[in-house]
């Protein structure tokens, strides 16, 4: 119904209906069309749902407001690092060939969700940028400090360090599901 009347309604009436009905994407689209970028950004910042927020960020890009979309997503990721928002930023920077920013976001993504695929992506990016020799030890130290053993094992296996992976696995076998360490009894042969 609103789509049918959007051309006949005045801007203020249209915006009022969108706000009242909770039609946020229509509201943001009209605000951007009218050039009310700051107001659209304020409305977008108040959105709690990450998927809806990212849809609105894409709407900013559709309206050639890339820098605003980036600023909104960066602010949201600093407020609370959410995987979906970090992945959106990663894709955004990668599409623009901003490898330094892609590396920074990927590192935050790895520290938020320490998975082998993020580590491998970091390795590729850092090697391109010539900073892998300093980044790698910092990432491994982070995993050790956070007692995140599984990624350490996966990384050791991925890098061909079988002995290191086995040592990590042995340490893991000494712990119960709550992280309490027990000495394994030595079996007599």
N, C-alpha and C positions, 0 to 999 in steps of 0.2 A: 504494500500500500504506500509506504514511504517512498519507494523507488518511483512510483507513478506520479507522486506529487512533488518530487524534489525540484523540478524545474519551476513549478508554479508557487511554491512556498518561498517566502523571503528567507534570507540566510539565518537571521536570528530565530525565526520560528522553526526552521529545520534543525538548527543546533539545539534548540530547547527540546524538541521532540526526541532527538537522539539521546540527549542526556537523561530525560525522563524515562525513556524506554530501555536505557542501558545499551544502546547500539553504538558501542565505542568505536568500532572500525569505521562506521559511517561518519561518526563525529570527527574522527581524526582525518579521514579522507577530505571532508568538507573544509576543515580548518586549514589543511595543507593547500587545498585548491584556492582558498581565499588568501593564502600567504601568511596566515597566523601561525607561524612556525613555533614560536615560543609557547603559545597557548597549547598547541598540539603536543609539544614536548612535555609540558606540565601534566596534561591529561594522561599521557602515556606512562610517565613515571609512577603514577598512582595505581597502575595495574599490578595485581599480585600474581596472577597466573602467568607462568613463564612462557607457555606456548602462545598465549594471546599477546603477550608483550613482544615476542619475536615476530609474530605476524604484523604487528604494528611497526616494528623496526623495518620490516620489508616494505611496508607501505611508505615509510619515509624515503626509502631508496627509490621506490617507484616514482616518487615526486621529486627526484633529483636532490634529496636532502641527505646524502650519504654521510656527511660529517656529523649531522645531528643524530642519525641512527647509531653511528659509531660511538659518539659521546654518551648516548643513553645506555647502550649495551655495556660500555666500559664501566660506567658508574654503577650499573646493576651488578656487574661481576665483582667489583671491589666491595660492594655492600655485602654480598653473599655469593661466593663462587659456586655457581650452579653449572653443572656439566653442559646442559643444553645451551646456555648463554655463552659459555666459553667456546663450545664447538661452533656456534654461530659466528663469534668473533674470529675464530681460527679460519673459517671458510671465507669470511669477509676480507681478512688481511691477505690470505693466500691468493684470492682472485685479483687483488690489486698488487700482487708481487711485493708486498711489504714483508720481507722475510724476517726482519728484526722483530717486528710486532708479532708475527706469527710464532716465532720462537718464544717470546715472552708469554703469550697466551697459552701455548702448548705446555710450557713449564708449569704454569698455574694449573692447567688441566691435569697434568701428571701428579702434581702435589695434592690435588683434590681427589683424583681417581688414579692411583698408581698402577696402571696397567702396562703390560709389555708393549702394546701398540703405540701408546703415547711416548714411551721411552724410545722406541725405534724411530718415531717421527722426530723426536728431539735430536736423536743422533744424526739423522739425515740433515736436518736444518742447521745444527751446530757445526757440522763438518763443512757445509756450504759457507757458513759465516766465519769459519776458522776458530771456533771457540769450544770445540768438543773436549779438548784436553783439560780445560778448567771446569766445564759444566758437568762432565761425567762423575768426577769424585764428589761433587756437591750433591748430585742426585742419589748416588749410592749412600752417602753419609745420611741423607734425609731418610732413606729407607731403613737404614740400621737404627737411627735414632727413634724412628716411629715404630720400630719392631714389626715391620711389614716384611715377613720372611718370604712369602710366596713370590712376590715380584723379584726378590733377590735371586731366588732359585731359577725363575724363568729367564732372567737377564743373564745369569751365569751360563745356562744352557744355550741361550741364543748366541752368546759370545764365544761358545766353545770351551768354556771353563768348567769342565765336567767335575773335576776334583772339588772346586769351590761349591758347585751345586750340591754335590753329595755331602759335603761338610755342613752346609745350611740345612739340608734335609735331615741329617743326623741330629742337629740341634733342635729342629722342629719336632722330631720324634720323642724328644725328652719332655715335651710340654703336653699338658692336658688341654682340653678345649677352653679352659679359662686362662691359659697362659702360664700356669704354675709349672716350674721346672722340676723334673725328677731325674735322678741318676738311674741309668739303665743298668740292670744287673748283668755282669759279664757271664756269658754262658760257658760252661766247661765242656770241652770236646772230648 
